[in-house]
Amino acid sequence: MTDFTAPTRRGLLMGAAALSALGFAPRAAWAAEYPERPITLLVPWGAGGGTDATARMIAALLERKLGQPVNVVNRTGGAGVVGHSAIATAPADGYTLGLVTVEITMMHHMGLTQLTHADYTPLGLMNADSPAVTVGTASGYTDIVALTEAIRASEPGTFTASGTGQGGIWHLALVGWLQALGLAPDHVTWVPSEGSAPAMQDLIAGGVDLVTVSLGETKAMVDAGRAVNLALMGTERAASHPDLPTLSEAGGGDFALATWRGVAGPRDLPQNVADTVSAALAEIAQDPEFTEFMNSRGFNISYLDPAAHAAMMAEADGQMAVTMKAAGLVQG
């Protein structure tokens, strides 16, 4: 667990008493010292994607609860490495936080960075989603069986897919699905992108044949009639899309995966700061405005407190090591 080094309440109160005796007027509430100025919430992925949308809603609600502006800043690049590194290396004072995603349990296995989940102070898991297999309306595919049969019958590299950077969670979703179908992990060529939004744009422009991203990230294009969700890579149907079958239900292969997003700060965040933010996040997870926002966009709320968030990340790291090794994505 994180080694917090915040001063004790007793020590602060004794210091306050000493200052008072000298004629100074210290602040009355020690815990009220944070936050005293605006907070930055870093997002490792591009504007318009699911992580960005989730972060902006969390930021708006955090702003109300903490009484200071919370500014969302997108730090993209390096398949998520740039943004995750910026979160981990920020000053451990609570004024730079970020949305840490499932990729932090994957990138170091690929040799992209030395960062791991242990480089953060987890403050609360907020969301977990399974990806869908989505095609453009113009593709002519209306069910997962037809697409699956076409992929199986094709020469390697005939079909292309996108959704995130090389080796990202949505890429791993494609690899796992192909393996479940008995195909090579690169039978469908992966086209890297800086997030789901540019991948969806590429899909409707005809640049790729399919995407594997969350339902929330496909919603705008699906609602506009420009894309079609064929199946969900989940163990059960999504509450937001009860008519969309899972892969196994629809005959598209037996495979399931989920991504997740949680708020975190750099390692060794002071305890009072961590407690303040995590308490606000626990309230946000049950806030009607947050639940309505997430449900309306097909995002699944899956809240975990800081201790459970930390345990989940550690477990996911081990699971990803096994899965990625089987997919040939582990370096070293």
C-alpha positions in Angstrom: 0.0 0.0 0.0 1.0 3.6 -0.4 3.2 5.1 2.3 1.3 8.3 3.2 3.4 10.9 5.0 0.9 13.7 5.7 1.3 15.5 9.1 -0.9 14.4 11.9 -3.9 16.4 13.1 -2.4 16.6 16.6 0.8 18.1 15.3 -1.1 20.6 13.2 -3.3 21.6 16.1 -0.2 22.1 18.4 1.4 24.2 15.7 -1.8 26.3 15.4 -1.8 26.8 19.2 1.9 28.0 19.1 1.1 30.4 16.3 -1.9 31.8 18.1 0.3 32.4 21.2 2.6 34.5 19.0 -0.2 36.6 17.7 -0.8 34.8 14.4 -4.3 33.7 13.2 -3.9 30.3 11.6 -6.7 28.6 9.6 -9.4 27.0 11.8 -9.8 23.7 10.0 -6.7 21.7 9.1 -8.5 19.5 6.6 -9.9 22.5 4.8 -6.5 23.4 3.5 -7.1 21.2 0.4 -7.9 22.3 -2.2 -6.9 25.9 -2.1 -6.6 26.4 -5.9 -7.7 24.8 -9.2 -7.0 21.1 -9.8 -6.0 19.6 -13.1 -7.5 16.2 -14.2 -5.3 14.6 -16.8 -6.7 12.3 -19.5 -4.3 10.0 -21.3 -6.6 9.7 -24.3 -8.0 12.0 -27.0 -11.0 14.4 -26.6 -14.3 13.0 -27.6 -13.7 9.4 -26.5 -15.2 7.5 -23.6 -12.4 8.2 -21.1 -12.6 11.9 -22.0 -16.4 12.1 -21.6 -16.2 10.3 -18.3 -13.4 12.5 -17.0 -15.3 15.7 -17.9 -18.4 14.6 -16.0 -16.3 13.6 -13.0 -14.5 16.9 -13.2 -17.7 19.0 -13.2 -19.0 17.2 -10.2 -15.7 17.3 -8.3 -15.6 21.0 -8.9 -18.9 21.4 -7.1 -18.0 19.2 -4.2 -14.5 20.5 -3.7 -15.2 24.2 -4.3 -12.4 24.7 -6.8 -12.2 24.5 -10.6 -11.2 21.1 -12.0 -9.7 21.5 -15.4 -9.5 18.5 -17.8 -6.4 18.3 -19.9 -5.9 15.7 -22.6 -2.3 14.4 -22.7 -2.2 11.9 -25.6 0.6 10.0 -27.3 2.6 6.8 -27.0 -0.4 4.5 -26.8 -1.3 6.1 -23.4 2.2 6.3 -22.0 2.5 10.1 -22.2 -0.7 10.9 -20.2 -0.1 8.1 -17.6 3.5 9.3 -17.1 2.3 12.8 -16.6 -0.1 11.7 -13.8 2.6 9.5 -12.1 5.3 12.2 -12.2 3.1 15.2 -11.2 3.8 16.7 -7.7 2.2 14.7 -5.0 0.1 17.5 -3.7 -3.4 16.7 -5.1 -3.5 19.5 -7.7 -2.7 17.1 -10.6 -4.8 14.0 -10.7 -5.8 11.8 -13.6 -8.0 9.1 -15.1 -5.9 5.9 -15.0 -7.1 3.3 -17.5 -6.7 -0.4 -17.9 -3.6 0.2 -20.2 -1.5 0.9 -17.1 -1.6 -2.9 -16.4 -0.5 -3.6 -20.0 2.0 -1.0 -21.2 5.0 -2.2 -19.1 4.5 -5.8 -20.3 4.9 -4.5 -23.8 8.2 -2.7 -22.9 6.6 0.8 -23.6 7.3 2.1 -20.1 8.4 1.1 -16.7 5.3 2.6 -15.1 2.9 0.2 -13.3 -0.2 0.5 -11.1 2.2 0.8 -8.1 3.2 4.3 -9.3 -0.2 5.8 -8.4 -2.4 6.5 -5.4 -5.7 4.9 -6.4 -8.7 7.1 -5.4 -11.7 5.2 -6.8 -12.7 3.1 -9.7 -15.6 4.7 -11.5 -16.3 2.7 -14.7 -15.9 -0.7 -16.4 -17.1 -1.5 -19.9 -16.9 -4.4 -22.4 -16.3 -3.5 -26.0 -18.6 -4.1 -28.9 -17.8 -5.3 -32.4 -18.9 -2.3 -34.6 -19.0 -1.8 -38.3 -20.0 1.1 -40.6 -23.5 1.0 -41.9 -22.2 1.0 -45.4 -20.3 -2.3 -44.8 -23.5 -4.3 -45.3 -22.9 -6.5 -42.3 -26.0 -6.7 -40.1 -25.0 -9.6 -37.7 -21.9 -10.9 -36.1 -22.1 -14.3 -37.8 -21.8 -12.8 -41.3 -18.8 -10.8 -40.3 -17.2 -13.7 -38.5 -17.6 -16.0 -41.5 -16.2 -13.3 -43.8 -13.1 -12.8 -41.6 -12.6 -16.5 -41.4 -12.7 -16.9 -45.1 -10.4 -14.0 -45.8 -6.7 -13.9 -46.4 -4.7 -12.5 -43.5 -4.6 -8.7 -43.6 -7.7 -8.3 -45.7 -9.7 -6.8 -42.8 -8.6 -3.9 -40.7 -9.6 -2.7 -37.3 -9.0 0.1 -34.9 -9.9 1.6 -31.5 -6.8 2.6 -29.6 -3.0 2.4 -29.8 -1.0 -0.7 -30.7 -1.3 -3.2 -27.8 -4.0 -1.1 -26.1 -7.0 -2.8 -24.4 -9.2 -2.5 -27.5 -6.4 -4.1 -29.6 -6.2 -6.9 -27.1 -10.0 -7.3 -27.4 -9.5 -8.0 -31.1 -6.6 -10.3 -30.5 -8.5 -12.3 -28.0 -11.5 -12.6 -30.2 -9.5 -13.7 -33.2 -7.8 -16.4 -31.0 -11.2 -17.6 -29.8 -12.1 -18.0 -33.5 -9.0 -20.1 -34.1 -7.3 -17.4 -36.1 -3.8 -15.8 -35.8 -3.8 -12.7 -33.6 -2.8 -10.5 -36.6 -5.3 -12.1 -39.1 -7.1 -8.7 -38.9 -4.6 -5.8 -39.3 -4.7 -3.4 -36.4 -4.6 0.3 -37.3 -3.4 2.3 -34.2 -5.3 5.4 -33.1 -5.1 7.9 -30.3 -8.5 6.8 -29.0 -12.0 5.7 -29.8 -13.2 9.0 -31.3 -10.6 9.1 -34.2 -11.2 5.3 -34.7 -14.9 5.8 -35.1 -14.3 8.6 -37.6 -11.9 6.4 -39.5 -14.6 3.6 -39.5 -17.3 5.8 -41.1 -14.9 7.2 -43.6 -14.1 3.7 -44.7 -10.5 3.7 -43.5 -11.0 0.6 -41.4 -13.5 -2.3 -41.5 -14.5 -2.6 -37.8 -13.8 -1.2 -34.4 -13.7 -2.8 -31.0 -14.5 -0.1 -28.4 -17.1 0.4 -25.7 -20.8 1.0 -26.4 -20.6 4.5 -25.1 -17.9 5.3 -27.5 -20.0 4.1 -30.5 -23.2 5.8 -29.4 -23.0 9.0 -31.4 -22.3 7.3 -34.7 -24.8 4.5 -34.0 -27.5 7.0 -33.1 -26.8 8.9 -36.3 -27.2 5.7 -38.3 -23.7 5.7 -39.5 -22.5 2.6 -37.5 -23.9 -0.7 -36.3 -23.1 -2.6 -33.1 -23.1 -6.3 -34.0 -22.3 -8.0 -30.6 -20.9 -7.3 -27.2 -17.6 -8.8 -25.9 -19.1 -9.3 -22.4 -20.2 -12.1 -20.2 -23.7 -10.7 -20.2 -25.8 -8.1 -22.1 -25.4 -4.4 -21.1 -28.3 -2.8 -19.2 -28.1 0.1 -21.6 -28.3 -2.2 -24.7 -30.6 -5.1 -23.7 -31.2 -6.1 -27.3 -27.5 -6.4 -28.2 -26.4 -10.0 -27.8 -23.0 -11.1 -26.5 -20.5 -12.8 -28.9 -21.3 -16.2 -27.5 -25.0 -15.7 -27.6 -24.9 -14.6 -31.3 -22.5 -17.3 -32.5 -19.6 -14.9 -32.9 -17.1 -16.8 -30.7 -16.7 -17.4 -27.0 -14.7 -14.4 -25.7 -15.2 -11.6 -23.1 -13.2 -8.7 -21.9 -13.7 -5.4 -20.0 -11.8 -2.1 -19.7 -11.9 0.3 -16.7 -11.3 3.8 -15.7 -10.4 5.1 -12.2 -9.2 8.4 -10.7 -5.7 8.4 -9.2 -2.9 10.6 -8.2 0.9 10.3 -8.1 2.3 7.8 -5.5 2.6 9.1 -1.9 -0.4 11.5 -2.1 -0.9 13.0 1.3 -3.6 11.1 3.3 -5.9 14.1 3.9 -5.8 14.8 0.2 -6.6 11.2 -0.8 -9.4 11.1 1.8 -10.9 14.3 0.5 -10.9 13.3 -3.1 -12.0 9.7 -2.5 -14.9 10.8 -0.4 -16.1 13.1 -3.1 -15.8 10.3 -5.7 -17.8 7.9 -3.6 -20.6 10.5 -3.6 -20.3 11.2 -7.3 -20.7 7.5 -8.1 -24.2 7.7 -6.6 -25.0 11.1 -7.8 -28.2 11.0 -10.0 -26.5 13.4 -12.5 -23.6 11.1 -12.9 -25.6 7.9 -13.1 -28.0 9.5 -15.7 -25.0 10.7 -17.7 -23.3 7.3 -17.7 -26.4 5.3 -18.4 -27.5 7.6 -21.3 -24.1 7.0 -23.0 -23.9 3.3 -22.4 -21.1 3.5 -19.8 -21.3 1.1 -17.0 -20.8 2.5 -13.5 -18.6 0.2 -11.4 -17.4 2.0 -8.3 -14.6 0.6 -6.0 -13.2 2.4 -3.0 -9.4 3.2 -2.9 -8.4 -0.1 -1.3 -10.5 -2.2 -3.6 -9.3 -0.1 -6.6 -5.7 -0.9 -5.7 -6.4 -4.6 -5.3 -8.3 -4.7 -8.6 -5.4 -3.0 -10.5 -2.9 -5.5 -9.0 -5.0 -8.5 -10.0 -5.6 -7.0 -13.5 -1.8 -6.6 -14.0 -1.3 -10.3 -13.4 -4.1 -11.3 -15.6 -2.9 -9.1 -18.4 0.6 -10.6 -18.2 -0.8 -14.0 -18.9 -3.3 -12.9 -21.6 -0.7 -10.7 -23.4 1.9 -13.4 -23.4 -0.5 -15.7 -25.1 -1.2 -13.0 -27.7 2.5 -12.5 -28.3 2.5 -8.9 -27.0 4.8 -9.3 -24.0 8.4 -7.9 -24.6 11.4 -9.2 -22.8 
